[in-house]
Amino acid sequence: MVPATATKRTHSDMRDIFKTGLLSIQYWIKAKSLALRLNLPEGWVAHAFTTGMMRAPSGWSMSLEKPIKTRTVVNWPIQAPRAELFQVACIMATRIGVQIVAPVHDAVLLQAREEDLGRDVARMRLCFERASTIVLKRLTLRTDYTIIRYPDRYIDKRGVDTWRAFESILADIDRAHLATISAPVFEGARL
């Protein structure tokens, strides 16, 4: 929406619009209120509820046959293209030999040999850029990355407590499993 060189001074109007939108989303403002604040039509929500259908850029659709929250309808035009973008980027990357271990919400986890790491990161970033121009109709998204080398692992501060609880459950399962294993008895066998 703005050039890569945009600053608070050069594009203050656009910054204010995006800031209002971002803060509104973070505080779960209702679609009608956000539309009024940004002076935008609430057409997306009205169209979705009127037709009973939402479509993503590539045609992926969602039917509104069952009761559905307005928040879900408002979130669709953000999440659906994001999912499509990830699909396209991951397919592209896989075809050129990038080893994707897993998608992780709004990122992907890659695996590469040390000597191939820089190349594979650059390829993955290029795949995301190309996928964004395809899915978002020539809008190119910028990407960022973090390199984590063995034996370190990715840790999101928000998930530390959950991860510790998960590790504790796994340890309990291991202990319970070991307690059920008995050594085989070989009667009359000589070792």
Buried (B, 14 or more C-beta within 10 A) or exposed (E): EEEEEEEEEEBEEEBEBBEBBEEBEEEEBBBEEBBEBBEEEBEBBEEBBEEEEBBBBBEEEBEBEEEBEEEEBBEBBEEBBBBBBBBBBBEBBEEEEBBBEEBEEEBBEBEBEEEBBEEBBEBBBBBBBBBBBBBBEEEEBEBEEEEEEEEEEEEEEEEEEEEEEEEEEEEEEEEEEEEEEEEEEEEEEEE
